[in-house]
Amino acid sequence: MSNQEIPEEKHLPSEQGDAHHGGVAVADDPFADPGLPVHKPRIQDIDERAAKRSERTVAMLFTISMLATIGFIASYVIFPVDKIVYIFPIGKISALNFSLGMTLGVALFCIGAGAVHWARTLMSDVEVAAERHEIAAPPEVKAQVLQDFRDGANESGIGRRPLIRNTMLGAMAMVPLAGVMLLRDLGPLPEKKLRKTLWAKGKLLINQNTMEPLRPEDVLVGSLTFAMPEGLDEHQHDFQVQIAKAALMIVRIQPDDIKDKKELEWSHDGIVAYSKICTHVGCPISLYEQQTHHVLCPCHQSTFDLSDGARVIFGPAGHALPQLRIGVNDEGFLEALGDFEEPVGPSFWERG
């Protein structure tokens, strides 16, 4: 092999160099810190018009987020749960689910996109190198962190750009309203549904066994008859909901045996009508003792005296059974003279 074919070893340690010092020459450090690249300013840093465009873009995204949140809330009100629409290319889909998903997705996306665009175009992008330190920072480091935070807030321009700040705060304040609206799915609003039943002035008392209107002569002394309001059909989709509040029991007592004055005034010739729903936990009352005029709930043995305002004489029930005021119409049928004056069934927190 010729001398020309032998590669020149430029970076090998010299075997003789510095021999008189007893040392060996060392190559350059291949893992040296290259440092941070030279900072290049963005167009927004040197052109205020470009900065204004970015500011308007961020504000527009936050504004779209606010409008989408309003759309989310409006969708809850506008679209019924069972409405189905066709949307290409998805196909048939629930209008409510689609509108809620789209509006909430747009609201959250625009907040994120606005924040990212703000950070990339308007906030300071100068890279800062920080040395690693122990978890327990000394006071001077804590002070430096707080100062850096304040500097970052100043550099973000949030104080100098109120349009971005106000639209961002508006978007972030409105998005939680979507979560509030989701509380609707916990159940339908009760409104005054628990206080009202189908009974009203002029409603006939219908025998639940014969499905015929009741006359006074149909109710015998000592008998127990169950009735429901006129117009309620067993085939209605909400029959169970309505009968659970409007179920009625009718008993005929000798007028002289009725102790409560109001009960006597609200009866007709000794015929009294009370709610069939126990005021303990809502069980249907079905047991009647004609000698004592007591009715018994079979679930927890709450006992009510129908000759004395249906007051509780035994058991866990908290209050008397509500009475329905009744009379007789021109055709001789028993009719209601109004609704119950208090909610039927178990006590609830709004009972007043």
Beta strands, then each sheet from edge to edge (+ up, - down):
strand 1: 84-87
strand 2: 91-94
strand 3: 205-207
strand 4: 224-229
strand 5: 248-252
strand 6: 271-275
strand 7: 287-289
strand 8: 294-296
strand 9: 303-305
strand 10: 311-314
strand 11: 323-324
strand 12: 326-328
strand 13: 334-336
sheet 1: 1+ 2-
sheet 2: 3+ 4- 5+ 6- 11+
sheet 3: 7+ 8- 9+ 10-
sheet 4: 12+ 13-
end
